[in-house]
Structure formats: C-alpha cells, structure tokens
Amino acid sequence: MPRLDILAQLLVMEDAASAWPWDSGYEVAMSAKSQVLGLAVLLFAPTVAVANNSTVAAPGVLLSGSIRPEGFVPALGVEVSVYQIMPEFRTVGGFAQWQTVKFDHHRFCAGGQASYQLVGMEFGATYETEGKRGAPTTSLHFAPYVTLLVASASLRVDIPVHGGREDKPSHGYDVGLVLTFKYPVEAKNY
C-alpha cells in the first residue's frame, strides 16, 4: 500500500524545485509528477485509511470484452462490492453487477467474493435478458481477479445452466477480460 507521508513529501518538493535555478523544463516535469502524485493521494487515501475489521462499500465502473459463440462482445456497466477487511488484508464479501452487453441486452450478476492481498475470486450467478441473438440465460459465474487498490482485472467465465428455446438459443458461454475501477469507502457503524 502507498505511504501517504512519502507521497506528501514528494508533492512538497515541487515548491522547492521551483526555487531552484534550473531550466523551466525541469519545473514542468516536476509539476506533471506532482499532479500525478496528487491524484494518487486522492484516489488511494480512502483505501489506505480503512482499518482491519472494517466494512467497505466500493462502487465503480465495469468494462469487459468477452469471447462468446457469436465472437467478441464488449460490455459496459457498474459494480458494487461490500466486504469485510480482516488482518493481512484478507477480505470476504459480496458483489452485484449490471452491464449493457453490446447495447443489445442486460447482464446481471451477484455473488460472493474473497481475496488475500492482491488476488481473489468471485463466485455467483448471472442472468442475461433476451437480446437479438439470445434468449434469457442463467449462468454460473467464476472470476479470479488481481486487484491493486482502486483497479482490478479479472478473467470472467460464465457457464450457462438454463436458457434457450426452440426459436432462439441461449447467450452461451462467456469468457472474457474484465476491468473495474472502484472508489472504496468505509461503511460507518451508526
């Protein structure tokens, strides 16, 4: 996890650098570096401030690209995770997702998740509404993931267990890369 005291010291260096008798190119480089570090402080501060045995809610954006029987399928949506942080940055919780798939139909998914430090796994169920090419489909959802504070990447595997009819098949399997960007916030106990 980033140390906010070190990031803050680097931000202060910009003021000192502007007083140094170097060319303006160095000052511009320091300014850009400080802006990136400032953004990092703003994004990572909620995550760093969360203590063990806290409950966290993390809403965010979900982008995916999957390989399906009909070919490459992009999707865009949102995800909310709620989890408990335990010692050694282990987490246990749940998640809910909504995506529009090719702006043709909707994908809903919910289930449980657990992680240890940077790696984790989601297990759940997926329901996809009827679209141009597929009938409503229910699938099992598995997604191992790697997370780095506010961003994560996962390999999603959805295996259909119910769906399809004589005039229209199910949406079929779904294997794809998923990127999420979340903003974790500690849930206060009132």
N, C-alpha and C positions, 0 to 999 in steps of 0.2 A: 504494500500500500504506500502511496506517496506520503512524504512527511511535509505537512503544511508549513512548518517552520523553515525548512530549506527552500521551498518554493517562494515563501515570502521574502527571504533574504535575496534570492535571485531577482525578484521584482524591484527591490530597493536598489540593486546595482545599476539600474537604468539611470536613476538620478545622479549617481556618482559618475557614470560613464559620460553623461552629457557635459560634465565639467572638465573632463579630460581633454587635452589638446590633440585629439586625433581627428582624422577627417570625418566628414558627415556620413560616409558610407558605413562606418563602424556604428555610429549612433543610430542609423536606420536599422541596421541588423539587430542591435540591442533592443530597439523599440519593437520590432516584429517578434523577437524572442520573448519579450516581456508580455506582449499581448497574448501569445500562445500560452505562456505560463499562467497568466491571469485567468484565462478561460479554463485551464486545467484546475485551478483552485476553485473556481465557481462550480464546475461540474463534479469534482471529486469530494468537495467539502461535506456534502450530506452523507456520503458513504463512509468517509473516514470518521465522522463524528458518531456513528452508530456503534453502540457497545454490545458486548456479549449479552445474551438473553434478552435481546430487544426484538420486537416485531417490526418488520419493514414492509411497506407497500411501495411497489415500483411500477408505475405506469410508463408506457413507452410505445415507440413505433416499431412495426414488424414488417420487414421486407423479405420476400423469398422468391426463389426461382427453382422450379421442380421439373423433373423428368416424369412424364406420365405416358400412358399409351398413345395419346394424340401428339406427343412431342413436348417441347419446352413450354412451361406455363408460369408466367410471372404473377405475383400477388402482392398486395399492399394492405396493411391493416394496423391494428393496435393489440397490445398485450398488457395485462396487469398481473403481476406476481405479488403474492403475500407470503412472507416466510419468516421463520424464527432463526435468528443468528445464535449459534452456540459456540463454545470455545473452539479454538483452532480454525475459526471462520468456516465452520460446517453450517449448512442451512437445511431446513426442511420446511416445505410449504406447499402451496398450490398456485395454479395459474389459470387464466382464461384468455382466449384469443378470439379475435374476429378478423377476417380478411375478405376482401373482394378479390375473387380469382378471375383474372382477365376481364374484369368489369362485366362478367357474364353471370356469375352466381356467387353465393356467400359460403364461407368456410368458418365453422365454429368449432373450437376445441377447448377442452378443460381437463384438468387432471392434477396429479401431484408431481412434485419435483424435490430433488435432494442434491446437495453439492458438497464437495470437500475442496476448499481453497479455490482453485481455478477451474475445476472440472465438475460436471454434474450430469443428471439425467432427468428427463421428463417422461412420464407415463400418463396416458389418458385416452380419451375417446374423441373422435372427430365426427362432425355431421356436416355434410355439404348439401346445399339446396339444389333443386333442379336447375340445370343450365341447358344451353343449346345442344350440347353433346352428351350430357349425362343425367341420369335420373338421381333423385335423392339417394345419398350414400352415407352409411355409417361405417367408420373405420377405427381400428386400434391405432394409437399414436405412440411412437417411441422417438426420442430425440436426445442423443448425447450432445453435450454442449461444453464450450470453453467460454469462460466469462472473464472480463477484465474491467471491473468496476461498473461503468455505465454502459458498456457494449458487450455483446456476446454473439457467438457464431455457433450454429448447431447443424447437425445432419438430421433432417426430419425424414422419418419413414412412417407412412400411414398405410396400413394394410386393410382393404375393405372386408367387412364381415357380413354386411347386409346392404342390399340395394339393387337397382336394376329391375327391368321388367321387359316384356316381350318387344315392345316398340322402342325401348331406349335402354342401353346398358348402364351400369354403374359408372361413376367417375374413374374407377380403377385405382391402382396403387399410386402412391405419391412418394418420390424420393427426391429430396432437394436440399439446397443450402439456404439457411435462414439467418438473417442478421437482425438483431434487435438493439435498440438504443433506448435506455430507460433512465428515469430520474428517481433514485431511491429516496424515500422519506420515512423517517422513523414514525411509527404509529404510537401516539401517546396514550397511556392508560389513564382515563379520566374517571 
